[in-house]
Amino acid sequence: MASMDTDELPVVLPSTTTSGLSIALHPLPILNISEHLTRLRLQTRSKVPFVLGALLGTQNGRDVEIVNTFELAMEDDGITVDQGFLIARKEQYKQVFPSLEFIGWYTVAERPTSRHIALHEQFTPYSSTPLLLILQPSTVFAASADASGQSLPLKAYEPTTEIRDRKTRSVFIEAPYSVETGEAERIAVDYTAKGGSGGTSLESHLQTQRAAVKMLHDRILLLVKYVTEVIAGSAKKDHATLRALSALIASLPASENKEFREEFDTEYEDVQLTAYLATLTKSANLLNDLVDKHVVLTSSREDRPGMGGRRRGMMGRPTDFGFH
């Protein structure tokens, strides 16, 4: 399918119009959309293939959480969404994830156009205000220190209605989003980024902790650099940021409290003692297995005809052990 055509009138309201939605985007939809685009590029040998899919998640008032996605199919005309396929896949996901609802759809384009409006109208039976998530792979995002801080080639849009020349038309409002990840998702994304390489759970856990410590270290350096530039007068003073930083620093001396240190030392000693007991238990099991094998070997030799009496150890004692 060819790339989307632009309309005479823009279908996205200017940035002065803001959306009241609070969107939390999880890593799984990002990976699914990227994989969908990459696969279609290889299959169709097209740099910008037509990508279409559904968004699954939860919505509580103005708080929206995008958790998962699935691909959608088109009819032969290339304009109409295959409604039967959509309903079937939605019901299948509903059986596995009963808490997730259809909350919108995704595609790949530079910007929303009139064709996206036509597609949007086909999703309204399943959601009154279906969201639109657009992947913009050709967009180059320059590093900036704006409030949103979004560096992903993704944009979310909320549908609305505009009155122009006494006529109503459907348009989109760009909505801010934030990437939200849990511990399990961070481990899964890290595992996927490494190509599914093997490794122990301890190694994966340590690598995750190392990445978290490195991120903390980088952010501390960024805060130190910002404060240094503010003191030097080369950076603009942000009172909200400085107050938050002051509150963070004020909470640090709590770690030097005597009761905290005693409790920390007690827990640390308990952990070390538990590890020591686990090592002793493992050593005792190994010794017990060794004794069992020695007893079996000794008894088999004594049962053979022509063998002498029981062999004695170095101290003159019989070698059969009476404990296990």
Sequence and secondary structure as in RCSB ss.txt:
>XXXX:A:sequence
MASMDTDELPVVLPSTTTSGLSIALHPLPILNISEHLTRLRLQTRSKVPFVLGALLGTQNGRDVEIVNTFELAME
DDGITVDQGFLIARKEQYKQVFPSLEFIGWYTVAERPTSRHIALHEQFTPYSSTPLLLILQPSTVFAASADASGQ
SLPLKAYEPTTEIRDRKTRSVFIEAPYSVETGEAERIAVDYTAKGGSGGTSLESHLQTQRAAVKMLHDRILLLVK
YVTEVIAGSAKKDHATLRALSALIASLPASENKEFREEFDTEYEDVQLTAYLATLTKSANLLNDLVDKHVVLTSS
REDRPGMGGRRRGMMGRPTDFGFH
>XXXX:A:secstr
       SS SB  TTS    EEEE HHHHHHHHHHHHHHHHHH  SS   EEEEEEEEETTEEEEEEEEE  B 
TTSSSB HHHHHHHHHHHHHH TT EEEEEEEE SS  HHHHHHHHHHTTT SS EEEEE TT        SS  
 SSEEEEEEEEEEETTEEEEEEEEE EEE   HHHHHHHHHHHTTS    HHHHHHHHHHHHHHHHHHHHHHHHH
HHHHHHHTSS   HHHHHHHHHHHHHGGGGG HHHHHHHHHHHHHHHHHHHHHHHHHHHHHHHHHHHHHHHHHHH
HHTSTT  S  B TTS BS     
